[in-house]
Amino acid sequence: MLWENQIGGLWPALKGSLNQVAKPCIRPNCAACRAGTKHPAWLLAYSQEGKRRCLYVPQDMVETIKLALKNGRRLEKLLFKMGPALIGDHRQTVKSKKKTPTKS
């Protein structure tokens, strides 16, 4: 299996989660905030050095982040499959080397 071909197409990639939240704005007379509906915002949650972090995501980047998260999940699945496949390939190589006679 050509891992490079599968991995190369998975960019951008990231690990985390994207959530839509409702946040109040800074305007004192905002009708939406007074009504309690607030304003939609997007947050990217991720881990950095074992600590949970969050970043605001601009609206125009939401689709890119969704694609990156999807690619990140695919990449993680490929990495889990890669270990057994690499060991299997190594075993096949070792078997084929043992079968080929050496000339003296």
C-alpha positions in Angstrom: 0.0 0.0 0.0 1.3 3.4 -0.9 1.0 5.3 2.4 2.6 8.4 1.0 -0.2 8.8 -1.5 -2.9 8.5 1.1 -1.3 10.7 3.6 -0.3 13.4 1.1 -3.9 14.1 0.3 -4.9 14.7 3.9 -3.8 18.3 4.3 -4.7 20.5 6.1 -5.0 18.2 9.2 -5.5 18.8 12.9 -6.7 17.1 16.0 -9.3 18.7 18.2 -13.0 19.6 18.1 -15.0 22.5 16.8 -18.0 23.8 18.7 -20.5 26.5 18.1 -21.3 28.6 21.1 -23.5 31.6 21.9 -21.6 34.6 23.3 -22.8 38.0 24.3 -21.3 41.0 22.5 -19.9 44.2 24.0 -22.7 46.5 22.8 -24.8 47.7 25.7 -28.1 47.9 23.8 -27.9 44.8 21.6 -31.4 43.4 21.0 -30.1 39.8 20.6 -28.2 39.8 23.8 -31.1 41.4 25.7 -33.4 38.7 24.3 -31.0 36.0 25.5 -30.2 34.6 22.0 -26.7 36.1 22.0 -24.4 35.7 19.0 -23.0 32.5 17.4 -19.3 32.0 17.6 -17.0 29.0 16.9 -14.4 27.6 19.2 -11.6 25.1 18.3 -10.6 23.0 21.3 -7.3 21.2 21.3 -4.6 19.8 23.6 -1.2 21.5 23.9 1.4 19.9 26.2 -1.3 18.0 28.1 -3.5 21.1 28.7 -6.8 21.9 27.0 -6.8 25.1 24.9 -9.5 26.9 23.0 -9.3 29.4 20.1 -11.9 31.5 18.5 -12.4 30.5 14.8 -13.4 33.3 12.4 -16.5 32.5 10.5 -14.7 32.4 7.1 -12.4 29.6 8.4 -15.0 27.3 9.8 -15.2 25.1 6.7 -11.4 24.9 6.5 -11.2 23.8 10.1 -14.0 21.2 9.6 -12.0 19.8 6.7 -8.8 19.8 8.7 -10.5 17.9 11.6 -12.0 15.3 9.1 -8.5 14.9 7.6 -7.0 14.6 11.1 -9.3 11.7 11.9 -8.5 10.0 8.7 -4.8 10.4 9.2 -5.1 9.0 12.7 -6.8 5.9 11.4 -4.1 5.5 8.8 -1.4 5.8 11.4 -3.0 3.0 13.5 -3.2 0.8 10.4 0.4 1.6 9.4 2.1 -0.2 12.4 0.8 -3.7 11.6 1.3 -3.1 7.9 4.9 -2.1 8.4 5.6 -5.2 10.5 3.9 -7.4 8.0 6.0 -5.9 5.2 9.1 -6.5 7.2 8.2 -10.2 7.9 7.6 -10.7 4.1 11.1 -9.2 3.4 12.8 -11.4 5.9 11.0 -14.5 4.5 12.0 -13.7 1.0 15.7 -13.1 2.0 15.8 -16.5 3.7 14.4 -18.2 0.6 16.8 -16.8 -1.9 20.0 -18.9 -2.2 23.3 -17.1 -1.8 26.1 -17.7 -4.1 29.5 -18.6 -2.6 
